[in-house]
Amino acid sequence: MKQNKYTMQELLDIMSRLRAPDGCPWDREQDHKSLKRYLIEEAYEVLEAIDEENPAKLCDELGDLLLQVIFHAQIAKENGQFDFGDVVHGVSAKMINRHRHVFGDEVAETPDDVMDIWEKIKKEEKGLKTQTQVLKEVPGNLPALMRSFKVQQKAAQVGFDWDDISGAMEKMKEEVRELEQAYKEGKTSEIEEELGDLLFAVVNLSRFLNVQPELALTATVNKFIRRFEYVEAEAARQGRKLSDMSLGDMDALWDEAKLIERKEKGEDQVAH
C-alpha cells in the first residue's frame, strides 16, 4: 500500500484506468442513469456518519461520495461533454459570483443577508423572471418533504407566508379537521388530497420551528425501530410472541422503552 497520501490526480487516474477497455467490467458498463441510485445512497450514508458524530466514518463516506462525482465526470469526459476540471472550474466560479459579499462589493452582515444575495444571484444566473419559475426550479425528484420545504421557503421570499408560527399551526389544525371530515363522509377520492395538504402544512410548521422535516422524520423512524426492538426482545425474554400479545400488552412494553430512553437522557418523566 502506498505510504504517501494519494492525490486528486491519482484518483482521477484510477477512475480512468477502471473505465479503460481492459479495466473493470462493472465500472465500464455504468452510465449516468445506472449510477443514480449510488449517488443517493452515498449521500445518505454521509448524513448517517454526521448523525453518528463519527469522524472516521464521515471521512470514508465523503470519499465514497466524491468517487461518485469523479465517476460521472469520467463518463462525461469519455462522451466529450466535460471533465472533472470543468466541474471544479464551474463550482469555483459559481462560489465567487454568489459570494459577492466576500469577493466583491456587496455587504452581508447576517446569514439572512447572505441568503438574499444568494437567491438574487441564482435568479440572474438562470434567467428566472418570475417567482413561479423559481418554484419550478426546485428539483422534482427530491424527497417530497424536502421539496415541500424548499418550495415554501422560496414562496416566502416574496412574502407569501404566515406572519408568525400561529398561522402555520392553525392551518395544520384546519387540515386535520378536513382530513377527518373527508374520512367520516367516506370521500375516498378526497382523502389522498387532504392527507397531502396536511403533510404540506406540517412541513410549513417545521419551517417556523427551524426543523428539517426530512431529518426529523428519519430520526423518528429510527426511534420507532429502537423501541420496537425493545418490545420484541422483552417479549421474547418473557417467552412470548408478539403475534400472541394484545396491543395493550405491547403498548406497555413500548412505554417501558420510552422510560428507559428518557432515563438515559437524564429525564424524569415519560413523554406521551
C-alpha positions as CSV (number, residue, x, y, z in Angstrom):
1,M,0.0,0.0,0.0
2,K,1.3,3.5,-0.8
3,Q,2.7,5.3,2.2
4,N,2.2,8.9,1.0
5,K,-1.3,10.2,0.6
6,Y,-2.9,9.7,-2.8
7,T,-3.6,12.9,-4.7
8,M,-6.7,14.1,-6.6
9,Q,-4.9,13.5,-9.9
10,E,-4.2,9.9,-8.8
11,L,-7.8,9.4,-8.0
12,L,-8.8,10.7,-11.5
13,D,-6.2,8.3,-13.0
14,I,-7.6,5.3,-11.0
15,M,-11.1,6.0,-12.4
16,S,-9.8,6.4,-15.9
17,R,-8.0,3.1,-15.6
18,L,-11.1,1.4,-14.3
19,R,-13.1,2.7,-17.3
20,A,-10.4,1.6,-19.8
21,P,-11.1,-1.2,-22.3
22,D,-9.1,-3.6,-20.2
23,G,-10.4,-2.2,-16.9
24,C,-13.2,-3.3,-14.6
25,P,-16.2,-4.9,-16.5
26,W,-18.6,-3.5,-13.9
27,D,-17.2,0.1,-14.0
28,R,-17.1,0.1,-17.8
29,E,-20.8,-0.7,-18.2
30,Q,-22.0,2.1,-16.0
31,D,-23.6,5.3,-17.2
32,H,-25.1,8.4,-15.6
33,K,-28.5,6.8,-15.1
34,S,-27.3,3.5,-13.7
35,L,-25.2,5.4,-11.1
36,K,-28.2,7.5,-9.8
37,R,-29.0,5.1,-7.0
38,Y,-25.4,5.0,-5.8
39,L,-25.2,8.8,-5.6
40,I,-28.3,8.9,-3.4
41,E,-27.1,6.1,-1.2
42,E,-23.7,7.6,-0.7
43,A,-25.2,11.0,0.2
44,Y,-27.4,9.4,2.8
45,E,-24.5,7.4,4.2
46,V,-22.7,10.7,4.7
47,L,-25.7,12.0,6.6
48,E,-25.7,8.9,8.8
49,A,-22.0,9.4,9.6
50,I,-22.7,13.0,10.6
51,D,-25.6,12.0,12.9
52,E,-23.4,9.4,14.5
53,E,-20.7,12.0,15.1
54,N,-18.1,9.5,13.7
55,P,-15.2,11.4,12.1
56,A,-13.5,8.3,10.7
57,K,-16.7,7.1,9.1
58,L,-17.5,10.6,7.8
59,C,-14.1,10.8,6.1
60,D,-14.7,7.4,4.5
61,E,-18.2,8.2,3.3
62,L,-17.2,11.6,1.9
63,G,-14.6,9.7,-0.1
64,D,-17.3,7.4,-1.5
65,L,-19.5,10.4,-2.3
66,L,-16.5,12.1,-4.1
67,L,-15.9,8.9,-6.0
68,Q,-19.4,9.3,-7.5
69,V,-18.6,12.8,-8.7
70,I,-15.4,11.5,-10.2
71,F,-17.3,8.6,-11.9
72,H,-19.8,10.9,-13.5
73,A,-17.1,13.3,-14.6
74,Q,-15.1,10.5,-16.2
75,I,-18.2,9.3,-18.2
76,A,-18.8,12.8,-19.4
77,K,-15.2,13.2,-20.4
78,E,-15.4,10.0,-22.5
79,N,-18.6,11.4,-24.1
80,G,-16.8,14.6,-25.0
81,Q,-19.1,16.7,-22.8
82,F,-16.9,17.9,-19.9
83,D,-14.3,16.7,-17.4
84,F,-13.5,17.0,-13.7
85,G,-11.5,20.2,-14.4
86,D,-14.7,21.8,-15.8
87,V,-16.6,20.7,-12.7
88,V,-14.0,22.3,-10.4
89,H,-13.9,25.5,-12.5
90,G,-17.7,25.8,-12.7
91,V,-18.3,25.4,-9.0
92,S,-15.4,27.8,-8.2
93,A,-16.7,30.5,-10.5
94,K,-20.2,30.0,-9.0
95,M,-19.0,30.3,-5.4
96,I,-17.0,33.5,-6.2
97,N,-20.0,35.0,-8.1
98,R,-22.5,34.1,-5.4
99,H,-20.3,35.3,-2.5
100,R,-20.0,38.9,-3.8
101,H,-20.1,40.0,-0.1
102,V,-16.7,38.2,0.2
103,F,-15.1,38.6,-3.2
104,G,-17.0,41.7,-4.3
105,D,-18.6,44.9,-3.1
106,E,-21.9,43.6,-1.7
107,V,-22.5,43.8,2.0
108,A,-23.9,41.0,4.1
109,E,-23.8,41.2,7.9
110,T,-26.2,38.3,8.7
111,P,-26.9,34.8,7.3
112,D,-30.3,36.1,6.1
113,D,-28.5,38.8,4.2
114,V,-26.3,36.2,2.6
115,M,-29.3,34.1,1.5
116,D,-31.0,37.2,0.0
117,I,-27.9,37.8,-2.1
118,W,-27.6,34.1,-3.0
119,E,-31.2,33.9,-4.2
120,K,-30.9,37.1,-6.2
121,I,-27.8,35.9,-8.0
122,K,-29.2,32.5,-8.7
123,K,-32.2,34.1,-10.4
124,E,-29.8,36.2,-12.5
125,E,-27.7,33.2,-13.4
126,K,-30.6,31.1,-14.5
127,G,-32.5,33.9,-16.2
128,L,-35.6,33.5,-14.0
129,K,-38.1,36.3,-14.3
130,T,-40.9,35.2,-12.0
131,Q,-41.1,33.6,-8.6
132,T,-43.2,30.8,-10.1
133,Q,-40.1,29.9,-12.3
134,V,-38.1,29.9,-9.1
135,L,-40.5,27.3,-7.5
136,K,-40.4,25.2,-10.6
137,E,-36.6,25.1,-10.4
138,V,-36.8,23.1,-7.2
139,P,-35.9,19.5,-8.5
140,G,-39.0,17.3,-8.8
141,N,-37.1,14.2,-7.8
142,L,-36.2,15.5,-4.3
143,P,-37.8,13.6,-1.4
144,A,-41.3,15.1,-1.1
145,L,-40.7,16.5,2.4
146,M,-37.5,18.2,1.3
147,R,-39.1,19.5,-1.9
148,S,-42.1,20.9,0.0
149,F,-39.7,22.7,2.4
150,K,-37.7,24.3,-0.4
151,V,-40.8,25.4,-2.4
152,Q,-42.3,27.0,0.7
153,Q,-39.0,28.8,1.5
154,K,-38.9,30.3,-1.9
155,A,-42.6,31.3,-1.9
156,A,-41.9,33.1,1.5
157,Q,-39.1,35.1,-0.2
158,V,-41.8,37.3,-1.8
159,G,-43.9,37.5,1.3
160,F,-46.3,34.5,0.6
161,D,-46.1,33.3,4.2
162,W,-47.7,33.5,7.6
163,D,-46.8,36.4,9.8
164,D,-45.8,34.0,12.6
165,I,-46.0,30.4,13.7
166,S,-49.6,30.7,15.0
167,G,-50.9,30.9,11.4
168,A,-49.0,27.8,10.4
169,M,-50.2,26.0,13.5
170,E,-53.9,26.9,12.8
171,K,-53.5,25.8,9.2
172,M,-52.2,22.4,10.3
173,K,-55.2,22.0,12.6
174,E,-57.6,23.0,9.8
175,E,-56.1,20.4,7.5
176,V,-56.5,17.7,10.2
177,R,-60.2,18.6,10.5
178,E,-60.7,18.5,6.7
179,L,-59.0,15.1,6.5
180,E,-61.1,13.8,9.4
181,Q,-64.3,15.1,7.6
182,A,-63.4,13.5,4.3
183,Y,-62.8,10.2,6.1
184,K,-66.1,10.4,8.0
185,E,-68.0,11.2,4.9
186,G,-66.3,8.3,3.0
187,K,-65.0,10.6,0.3
188,T,-62.2,8.3,-0.7
189,S,-61.3,10.5,-3.7
190,E,-60.6,13.4,-1.4
191,I,-58.7,11.6,1.4
192,E,-55.4,11.4,-0.5
193,E,-55.6,15.1,-1.4
194,E,-56.4,16.1,2.2
195,L,-53.6,14.0,3.6
196,G,-51.2,15.7,1.2
197,D,-52.5,19.1,2.3
198,L,-51.9,18.0,5.9
199,L,-48.3,16.9,5.2
200,F,-47.7,20.1,3.4
201,A,-49.0,22.1,6.4
202,V,-46.8,20.1,8.8
203,V,-43.8,20.9,6.6
204,N,-44.8,24.6,6.7
205,L,-44.9,24.4,10.5
206,S,-41.4,22.9,10.6
207,R,-40.0,25.9,8.7
208,F,-41.2,28.2,11.6
209,L,-39.6,25.8,14.1
210,N,-36.3,25.7,12.1
211,V,-36.5,21.9,11.8
212,Q,-35.8,20.0,8.6
213,P,-38.8,17.7,8.2
214,E,-36.9,15.0,6.3
215,L,-34.3,14.7,9.1
216,A,-36.9,14.9,11.8
217,L,-38.9,12.0,10.2
218,T,-35.8,10.0,9.7
219,A,-34.9,10.4,13.4
220,T,-38.4,9.3,14.4
221,V,-38.3,6.2,12.1
222,N,-35.0,5.2,13.8
223,K,-36.6,5.8,17.2
224,F,-39.5,3.7,16.3
225,I,-37.2,0.8,15.3
226,R,-35.3,1.1,18.5
227,R,-38.4,0.9,20.6
228,F,-39.9,-1.9,18.6
229,E,-36.7,-3.8,19.1
230,Y,-37.0,-3.4,22.8
231,V,-40.7,-4.6,22.7
232,E,-39.8,-7.7,20.7
233,A,-36.7,-8.5,22.8
234,E,-38.6,-8.1,26.1
235,A,-41.5,-10.2,24.9
236,A,-39.0,-12.9,23.9
237,R,-37.4,-12.7,27.3
238,Q,-40.8,-13.4,28.8
239,G,-41.3,-16.3,26.5
240,R,-44.0,-14.6,24.4
241,K,-44.5,-13.9,20.7
242,L,-45.7,-10.5,19.5
243,S,-48.4,-12.2,17.4
244,D,-49.9,-13.7,20.6
245,M,-49.9,-10.4,22.6
246,S,-52.6,-7.8,22.7
247,L,-51.9,-4.2,21.6
248,G,-52.3,-3.2,25.3
249,D,-49.5,-5.6,26.3
250,M,-47.2,-4.4,23.6
251,D,-48.0,-0.8,24.4
252,A,-47.0,-1.4,28.0
253,L,-43.6,-2.6,26.8
254,W,-43.4,0.4,24.4
255,D,-43.8,2.7,27.4
256,E,-41.0,0.9,29.2
257,A,-38.8,1.5,26.2
258,K,-39.7,5.2,26.3
259,L,-39.0,5.4,30.0
260,I,-35.6,3.8,29.5
261,E,-34.7,6.2,26.8
262,R,-35.6,9.2,28.9
263,K,-33.6,7.9,31.8
264,E,-30.6,7.5,29.6
265,K,-31.1,11.2,28.6
266,G,-31.4,12.2,32.2
267,E,-35.1,13.0,32.0
268,D,-37.5,12.1,34.7
269,Q,-40.9,11.9,33.1
270,V,-42.3,9.8,30.2
271,A,-43.3,11.8,27.2
272,H,-46.6,10.7,25.6
